[in-house]
Amino acid sequence: MSSTALRHTALDALHRSLGAMMTDFAGWDMPLRYGSERDEHTAVRTRAGLFDLSHMGEITVTGPQAAALLDFALVGNIGGVRSGRARYTMICREDGGILDDLIVYRLADTEYMVVANASNAQVVLDALVERAAGFDAEVRDDRDAYALIAVQGPESPGILASLTDADLDGLKYYAGLPGTVAGVPALIARTGYTGEDGFELFVKPEHAVELWQALTRAGEGVGLVPCGLSCRDTLRLEAGMPLYGHELSTALTPFDAGLGRVVKFEKDGDFVGREALARAAEQALEKPPRVLVGLVAEGRRVPRAGFAVVAGGEVIGEVTSGAPSPTLGKPIAMAYVDAAHAAPGTSGVGVDIRGSHEPYEVVALPFYRRQK
Amino acid sequence: MSNPQQLRYSKEHEWLSAAEDGVSTVGITEHAANALGDVVFVQLPEVGATVTSGESCGELESTKSVSELYSPLAGEVVEINQDVVDDPSLVNSAPFEGGWLFKVRVTGEQEELLSADEYTAYTAG
């Protein structure tokens, strides 16, 4: 792990002053945790947590044919997204393999912001630029134009409301609006990756420290704590949300991942991957591929990505993500398993943990759903 | 963090108490506990088992990873800390005290161990 090439966010010095343990994540030096990752996880479930997500890759698409370009380049119906709303979608290869999962915000009629995973931002940027040929649209690399701070958890609306005049009550899940937070111009989005209510605030990097400190002060009385990527991973896992490189990869189509609903065949015009995805959709009906399921441990040993799922001595699948679940108090995992073993309640399923077959219960995803 | 002066330390980040009536206590250091993060599961050797210096005799699972537990000395396990099996967070909250792992009747040779100051220097690097 070389530290020389690591990129640092605008909040780097602040993280260090808070005593964060840092980690190399997709070439960025990011906070893994500040104290106990379980305490951070619990804070987000019950109060609020503050995250630096500035490693995420923002790409702006503008121009008269911005919508047409994104409808061609991505699998979703992006032209159908109204201004001020956001959509979870994917970008696929011609063969249907997933290049990345994305959130696309429609900022204006002819302006979109595509947010890619840090590890795939360059791949997504290159693909969008390539696919933009012939469209009257501009693809702009805005990775360095934004810092991204998320405040997540049941107390987050109150915390944010104390710092902005923006209409948060009118801001629905998967919507975004420009506004001012703590005196700083921000794109305020009601999105997240934790399974809780919460907001993601896109701001200029030079405003990041000021905003972080204002949110920290505003959250002091209600138990807001800074949170690292470690708890972000357990939060998203409990919420059954896929992570690229684990549940998603170029070897899988959205249908393989159980996310075929993001592919909109009914939209106008051709899109990259349409033919292959149509075949994948048919095949998913006729001969189901492995199915993404939840596994809950009966014991205490923790399944990790890559461990074999077994039944009757045979390998029937593979763990893609696993961790001790702070909310359930047991180890949990997501895994791709053969369809015959995918039904919730299927018995006799185990995970091979360093040679011993530990019993696991097959459950429907997600493991955790917040009470609304 | 400070490493208690009366203990000896291995480069695998275990600590070892001076033998009393031939029995030493083993745990992992605060440095190791901090590096692991929240420990959620400990698997210890069984009472009566023979452990060998420098060889794996159990495992510690944290949120992010699993680590082998190495014995810093050779001998017979005479007691394990059931409290830490029941509540693995003791490894994080009190690594040098309530989070001790097992006790060994020393029969064989010890790994080359570090003093507290040597271990502090070793982990500072």
Interface residues (C-beta under 8 A of the other chain):
Chain A: M21 L32 R33 S36 E37 R38 S230 T234 R300 R301 V302 R304 A323 P324 P331
Chain B: N34 G37 D38 V40 F41 Q43 E61 T63 K64 S65 V66 N92
